[in-house]
Amino acid sequence: MRIQSTPSTTPGGTLHFAYIWDAGMDGVVTNAWHTGPNPLAPDLDACKVREYVTYSGDGTGTATFMPSNPPFAWSAPLENPTTFSFDADIGGLIDDHDDGRGGVPTFSHPYRNASFTGTQYYQFNCSICMDTGEWENLQGPLYIERSVYLDDPGWWFRVSKEGYTSFIQLSTTPAP
């Protein structure tokens, strides 16, 4: 599994990664967004890939994790661990990292310095070659840090992973 292109940032403080994996030992790389017959289907149709993330830092909980409020104003905690799985035969995945609630920044006043870290693994399992259902690591650990901090000229939100970072400046006006 490798990064398909240089990670990018989008408005709103989202850090965007696109990953692909090789079709086989011949080194031919298949794009996850190709059209036509899927050359990976015969080999990977019995396999799954997942993202597996655990959280720690300024917050509470073990089975679920709630970042500290303020500054993170979330209405519900994250499952801890958080997992997302999908069919491996699609050939790749998109992984966006934002404030942790789907790209809608949710922060509360008064701001204060706070951060939390997600420890991420990409994993796979295959019902043909792994009869016990265990998950094996493809990549990781990768560390996703989300933080709110004071820096001239104000308060900022930052998300970082694998040496890539995205920032947004936070509003100076409290929400009504």
C-alpha positions, 0 to 999 in steps of 0.5 A: 500500500502506498500514497498515490499522490502528495497529500493535500489540504482542503478549505476547512482544515482537512488533510486528504490522503489517497492510497492504492495497492499493487495488483500483484508481484508484477508491479502493475499498479491499479488505480482505485478509481479505474473504469472497466473490469476490475483486475483485482477482483479474482485475487481480492474478492474474499478480502477486506481492508479496514482502518483501525484507530485508537484515541488518547490525549486531552479527553475522557473514556476508554470504550469511547473517547470524548475530546475535552470541551472546550475547545472541541465541541462534539455532541457524541464521543468516538468509538474507541477503537474506531473501525471502518472496513470495506472490500479490498478489490476496489484497489485503494482508499481515500482517507481524510483527516479533519476536526474529527467530526466530518469536516464541520469544525466544531469548537467552543469558547473559551479556547485553550491549548488541547490535543488528542492523538489517533493511532491508526493502522490499515489492516486486512483479512481474507477468508481464503487465506486467513481462516481465523478471521484475524486482521493483519497490518498493512501499514501503521502505526500512523499518528494523527494529531488534532490540536487547538493552540494559541499562536499569533495572531490568534487560535488555530486548529491543526491536524497532522499525519505522516509529516503533513499538516493542515491548519485553520484559524478559529473564529474569535467570536463565540457562537450564539 
